[in-house]
Amino acid sequence: MKKIRRILFIGWSILLLFPTSTEAEGWGFQKSRNGEIPDVGRYGPMIEKHNGFFVDTSGDPVVYLTFDSGYEQGHTGKVLDVLKDKNVPATFFVTGHYIESAPELLKRMVNEGHLIGNHSWHHPDFTKVSKEKMKDELDRVEKAVRSLTGQQTMSYVRPPRGTFNDRTLAWANEFGYTHAFWSIAFKDWETDRQKGWEYAYRSVVDQIHPGAVILLHSVSEDNAEALEHLIDELRKRGYHFGNLNQLMVKKLLPYPIWSL
């Protein structure tokens, strides 16, 4: 009996030290209005445990543009035109629908130096599927992107709907992926409720802070129209634009190395 109690005690101690949540969590935070990194509460330690990120904590005046691309609405070409003209890198998180419907845009993204991230094939809630199903969702996107574009590796995943839990974070890590969340976003994905480019511009500028990972949806006409104005304004404020690989280098390596 004493041995059983000891085993149970050790088991509960491990659970307390390394809690595992299987309930669905929805990424969210109080928007920054004063130039500070948003407080994400308990989500911060959860994603950090599995090497995920939502921000660059170095304090550098750098921002990262990321686009979720579930389907094509006719605006990504303009987005790419602006990024090319302004010499700004971005990461596009794509689904299977996007890959099959817009292969030429996908090729252009890679040819012009952008990263392609994984947004799953069918856009399911990862917390409601099996480990095998989640892996298949990610594998199909990675293989299709490699076949079309020549991008040999895919390192970043953005969970559909921003839904996750401790288990899906661990699974993604096991599959070789880093969860890429965000510190700036706004309601921009409703294509029939666009509010003009000034609204998109203001929504980002009002939340801006050093190290921001900005989430935009490529289906938004407002975003496409606002992008050049946004880039110019952030550069006037002293910001430069990085890609997610650079963020990860700073996250994983000590300051003296990545600052050289």
C-alpha positions as CSV (number, residue, x, y, z in Angstrom):
1,M,0.0,0.0,0.0
2,K,2.8,2.4,0.9
3,K,4.4,1.7,-2.5
4,I,1.2,2.4,-4.3
5,R,0.8,5.7,-2.4
6,R,4.3,6.7,-3.3
7,I,3.7,6.0,-7.0
8,L,0.5,8.0,-6.9
9,F,2.3,10.9,-5.1
10,I,5.1,10.9,-7.7
11,G,2.5,10.8,-10.5
12,W,0.5,13.7,-9.2
13,S,3.7,15.7,-8.6
14,I,4.7,15.3,-12.2
15,L,1.3,16.4,-13.4
16,L,1.5,19.5,-11.2
17,L,5.0,20.3,-12.5
18,F,4.0,19.7,-16.1
19,P,0.3,20.3,-16.5
20,T,-1.3,19.1,-19.8
21,S,-4.4,20.9,-21.0
22,T,-6.7,19.0,-23.4
23,E,-9.4,21.7,-23.4
24,A,-9.5,24.0,-26.4
25,E,-7.8,27.3,-25.9
26,G,-8.4,30.3,-28.2
27,W,-5.4,32.6,-28.6
28,G,-6.2,36.1,-27.4
29,F,-5.0,39.1,-25.4
30,Q,-5.7,42.7,-24.5
31,K,-4.6,44.8,-27.4
32,S,-1.5,47.0,-26.8
33,R,-2.3,50.7,-26.9
34,N,0.9,52.1,-25.3
35,G,3.7,50.6,-27.3
36,E,4.1,47.7,-24.9
37,I,4.0,43.9,-25.6
38,P,0.5,42.6,-24.9
39,D,0.0,40.5,-21.8
40,V,-1.1,37.0,-22.9
41,G,-1.4,35.7,-19.3
42,R,-1.0,31.9,-18.9
43,Y,-0.7,31.4,-22.6
44,G,2.8,32.8,-22.5
45,P,4.3,29.9,-20.5
46,M,2.2,27.4,-22.4
47,I,3.6,28.2,-25.8
48,E,7.1,28.9,-24.4
49,K,7.2,25.3,-23.0
50,H,6.9,24.0,-26.6
51,N,9.2,26.6,-28.2
52,G,6.4,28.6,-29.7
53,F,6.3,32.4,-29.9
54,F,4.0,35.4,-30.4
55,V,6.5,38.2,-30.2
56,D,10.2,39.1,-30.4
57,T,11.2,39.9,-26.9
58,S,14.6,41.3,-27.7
59,G,13.4,44.9,-27.6
60,D,14.7,45.6,-31.1
61,P,12.6,48.0,-33.2
62,V,11.6,45.2,-35.6
63,V,8.3,43.9,-36.7
64,Y,7.3,40.8,-38.6
65,L,4.5,40.7,-41.3
66,T,2.5,37.5,-41.5
67,F,-0.5,36.7,-43.6
68,D,-3.1,33.9,-43.2
69,S,-4.1,32.7,-46.6
70,G,-7.0,30.3,-46.5
71,Y,-8.2,31.1,-50.0
72,E,-7.6,33.7,-52.7
73,Q,-9.8,36.8,-53.0
74,G,-7.8,38.6,-55.7
75,H,-5.7,40.8,-53.4
76,T,-2.5,38.8,-52.8
77,G,-0.9,40.0,-56.0
78,K,-1.1,43.6,-54.9
79,V,0.3,42.6,-51.5
80,L,3.3,40.9,-53.2
81,D,3.8,43.9,-55.4
82,V,4.0,46.2,-52.4
83,L,6.3,43.8,-50.5
84,K,8.6,43.6,-53.5
85,D,8.6,47.4,-54.1
86,K,9.4,48.1,-50.4
87,N,11.8,45.2,-50.1
88,V,9.9,43.7,-47.1
89,P,9.8,40.0,-46.2
90,A,6.7,38.2,-45.0
91,T,5.4,34.8,-44.1
92,F,2.3,33.4,-45.6
93,F,0.4,30.6,-43.8
94,V,-1.5,28.7,-46.4
95,T,-4.1,25.9,-46.5
96,G,-4.7,23.2,-49.0
97,H,-7.4,25.2,-50.7
98,Y,-5.0,28.0,-51.3
99,I,-2.3,25.7,-52.6
100,E,-4.7,24.1,-55.1
101,S,-6.4,27.3,-56.2
102,A,-3.5,29.7,-56.4
103,P,-0.3,27.8,-57.2
104,E,1.3,30.6,-59.2
105,L,1.0,33.0,-56.3
106,L,2.6,30.4,-54.1
107,K,5.5,30.1,-56.4
108,R,5.8,33.9,-56.6
109,M,6.0,34.1,-52.8
110,V,8.9,31.8,-52.6
111,N,10.7,33.2,-55.7
112,E,10.5,36.7,-54.1
113,G,12.0,35.5,-50.8
114,H,9.0,35.0,-48.6
115,L,8.4,32.1,-46.2
116,I,5.5,29.7,-46.5
117,G,4.0,28.5,-43.2
118,N,1.5,25.7,-42.5
119,H,-2.1,26.6,-41.8
120,S,-3.3,22.9,-42.3
121,W,-4.9,21.3,-45.4
122,H,-8.6,21.5,-44.4
123,H,-8.4,24.2,-41.6
124,P,-9.7,21.9,-38.8
125,D,-9.7,22.6,-35.1
126,F,-6.6,20.8,-34.1
127,T,-7.9,20.2,-30.6
128,K,-10.7,18.1,-32.0
129,V,-8.7,15.7,-34.2
130,S,-6.4,12.8,-33.5
131,K,-2.6,13.1,-33.5
132,E,-2.5,11.1,-36.8
133,K,-5.0,13.4,-38.4
134,M,-3.1,16.6,-37.3
135,K,0.1,15.1,-38.7
136,D,-1.6,14.3,-42.0
137,E,-3.0,17.8,-42.3
138,L,0.4,19.3,-41.8
139,D,2.3,16.8,-44.0
140,R,-0.1,17.4,-47.0
141,V,0.6,21.1,-47.0
142,E,4.4,20.7,-46.6
143,K,4.6,18.1,-49.4
144,A,2.5,20.2,-51.8
145,V,4.4,23.4,-51.1
146,R,7.7,21.6,-51.6
147,S,6.5,20.1,-54.9
148,L,5.3,23.4,-56.2
149,T,7.9,25.8,-55.0
150,G,11.0,24.0,-54.0
151,Q,10.8,25.3,-50.5
152,Q,12.5,22.3,-48.8
153,T,11.6,22.9,-45.2
154,M,8.5,24.2,-43.4
155,S,9.1,25.2,-39.8
156,Y,6.1,27.3,-38.7
157,V,2.5,26.4,-38.1
158,R,-0.4,28.7,-37.3
159,P,-3.3,26.8,-35.9
160,P,-6.6,27.2,-37.6
161,R,-8.9,29.7,-35.7
162,G,-6.0,30.2,-33.3
163,T,-7.3,27.2,-31.4
164,F,-4.8,25.1,-29.5
165,N,-4.0,23.3,-26.2
166,D,-1.0,21.8,-24.5
167,R,-1.4,18.6,-26.4
168,T,-1.5,20.1,-29.9
169,L,1.4,22.3,-29.0
170,A,3.4,19.2,-28.0
171,W,2.3,17.3,-31.1
172,A,3.4,20.1,-33.5
173,N,6.7,20.3,-31.7
174,E,7.2,16.6,-32.2
175,F,6.4,17.0,-35.9
176,G,9.2,19.5,-36.2
177,Y,7.0,22.7,-36.1
178,T,7.1,25.9,-34.1
179,H,3.8,27.5,-33.3
180,A,3.7,31.1,-34.6
181,F,1.1,33.1,-32.8
182,W,0.8,36.9,-33.0
183,S,0.8,40.1,-30.9
184,I,-1.2,42.3,-33.3
185,A,-4.4,41.5,-35.1
186,F,-7.8,42.9,-35.8
187,K,-11.1,41.7,-37.5
188,D,-10.0,41.9,-41.1
189,W,-11.2,38.7,-42.6
190,E,-14.8,39.5,-43.4
191,T,-14.6,40.3,-47.1
192,D,-18.2,41.8,-47.2
193,R,-17.5,44.1,-44.3
194,Q,-14.3,46.0,-45.3
195,K,-14.0,49.5,-43.8
196,G,-11.4,51.2,-46.0
197,W,-7.6,51.1,-45.9
198,E,-7.4,53.8,-43.2
199,Y,-9.2,51.5,-40.8
200,A,-6.7,48.7,-41.5
201,Y,-3.8,51.1,-41.2
202,R,-5.0,52.6,-37.9
203,S,-5.8,49.1,-36.5
204,V,-2.1,48.1,-36.8
205,V,-0.4,51.5,-36.0
206,D,-2.5,51.9,-32.9
207,Q,-1.2,48.6,-31.5
208,I,2.4,48.7,-32.7
209,H,5.2,47.8,-30.4
210,P,8.8,46.6,-30.7
211,G,9.0,43.0,-31.7
212,A,5.4,42.8,-33.0
213,V,4.3,39.8,-35.0
214,I,1.5,41.2,-37.1
215,L,-1.3,39.0,-38.4
216,L,-3.1,40.1,-41.5
217,H,-5.5,38.1,-43.8
218,S,-4.7,38.2,-47.5
219,V,-8.4,38.2,-48.4
220,S,-8.8,41.7,-47.1
221,E,-8.8,44.5,-49.7
222,D,-8.3,47.0,-47.0
223,N,-5.0,45.3,-46.0
224,A,-3.8,45.3,-49.6
225,E,-4.5,49.0,-50.0
226,A,-3.1,49.9,-46.5
227,L,0.1,47.9,-46.8
228,E,2.3,50.5,-48.5
229,H,1.2,53.3,-46.1
230,L,1.7,51.0,-43.1
231,I,5.3,50.1,-44.2
232,D,6.2,53.7,-44.8
233,E,4.8,54.8,-41.5
234,L,6.6,52.1,-39.5
235,R,9.9,52.9,-41.2
236,K,9.4,56.6,-40.3
237,R,9.0,55.5,-36.7
238,G,12.3,53.7,-36.8
239,Y,11.1,50.1,-37.3
240,H,12.6,47.6,-39.7
241,F,11.1,44.4,-41.0
242,G,12.4,40.9,-40.2
243,N,11.3,37.4,-41.1
244,L,10.4,34.6,-38.7
245,N,13.7,32.8,-39.2
246,Q,15.5,35.8,-37.8
247,L,13.1,35.9,-34.9
248,M,13.9,32.2,-34.1
249,V,17.6,32.8,-34.3
250,K,17.3,35.5,-31.6
251,K,15.0,33.3,-29.6
252,L,17.4,30.3,-29.6
253,L,20.8,31.9,-29.5
254,P,22.3,34.3,-26.9
255,Y,22.4,38.0,-27.7
256,P,26.2,38.4,-28.5
257,I,25.9,35.8,-31.3
258,W,22.9,37.1,-33.2
259,S,23.9,40.8,-32.7
260,L,27.2,40.4,-34.6
